[in-house]
């Protein structure tokens, strides 16, 4: 199963504005979303830039892997 990892810009900007420290990294695998501050990819991965066909969440740049992903 492909896992996609990207930065949630909305949370990043909200953190900057409010001084909060909410996790900005989103890890999507199937229908599951995990959120964290740090991600470790345990295998091959690639970075994808697709401005003409973003993800459903709006991300245009993400990391894609089939390897195990640890989220902290």
CORNOR-V100065 format. One record per run of one state. SS is the DSSP state (a for helix, b for strand, c for the rest). FROM is the first residue (numbers start at 1). LEN is the number of residues. Records with the same first field share a line. If there is no record, write none. Layout:
SS->FROM-LEN, FROM-LEN
//
This chain:
c->1-2, 8-1, 19-6, 30-2, 37-2, 42-3, 50-11, 66-3, 72-1
b->3-5, 25-5, 32-5, 39-3, 45-5, 61-5, 69-3
a->9-10
//
